[in-house]
Amino acid sequence: MVTAIVFVKADVARIHEVAETIAALDGVSEVYSVTGEHDLMAMVRVRRHDELNDVIPGRVNKVPGVLGTETHIAFRTYSKHDLDAAFALGLPDAD
């Protein structure tokens, strides 16, 4: 599985519509509204690296109201469970 984090700049008047349209695209698992330089963050998950081309420039960038994107490819996924284990000190839980 290949995961890409896509930051999206959108037309301010259309952020909600853009987010819903992107969230409905095949290959997009979630869309978040975010603070900072970008308006939205989309999580794209596909089976093969070459499928990113179909999803991001092929569909996400063509959504009306998308002004630009910045894509980051994830190398490894760390779940909350993995992070808890990585930072555990071996001490018993204090219930």
N, C-alpha and C positions, 0 to 999 in steps of 0.2 A: 504494500500500500504506500502510495506517495501522498504526502500532505504538503499543501502550500497555504501560507497565510497571505491573503491578498488585502492590502490596505487600499481603500477606495476614496477618492475625492468625488463628491457629488454636488450637483446643483442644490443649493441650500433649500430651495422651495420644493424640491422633489425627493428629499432624503428618505422619507417613509416609503414612497412608491418604489424608489430604486432598491431599497433594502428588501422589500417584499418580492420584487421581480428577481433579484439575484438569488434570494433564498429558495425560490422555486426551480432554479436551474439544476439539471442533472449534474452531479459531481460536487455540488455545494452542500455541505452538511449544516452549517450555521452561518448566520450573519449577525454581527454585533454593531450597535452604534457605539462610537468611542470618542473620547476627548483627544485633543491634540491637533496635529497637522492634518489628519485624515478624518473623514466623517464616519466611515464604516470599516469593519474588518470581516472578511469572509474566509471561512475555512473550506478549502477545496481538498477533497480526498478522491483519488483515482487509483486504479490498479497499476497503470504504467506511466512512466515519466512523459512519454509523448502525448498522452491524453490531456496533459495540462494545456497544450496548445489549443485543443478543441474547446476547453472550458474557459480559460482566461481571455486570451485575445479573441477567440472565436465566439464567445457568448457574453462573458461579464463586461468586457470593454464596449460591447455593442448595445448594452442596455441604455435606453434614452435617459439622460440625466447623469450618466457617468462621465466625469471630466478627466479622470486619469486613475491609474492604478500603480501600485508598487508591490511586487511579489517577492516573498521570501519562501524558500524551500526548506522544509524541516528535515534534518538528518536523522533525528531520533525523537521518539515520543516518551515523555516521562509522565506517568499518571500520578495522581495524588498518592496512591498506594506506594508507588515506586519511590517517590520523594520522602514519604514518611519513613520508609525502610532505610533509605540512604542516610537520613539525618538522625536515626534512632541511636541513642547512647547505650542501649542494652539494659536500661533501667526498667524495673517493673512499672506498669501503669499505676499512677496514683489515682484511684477511684474515689 
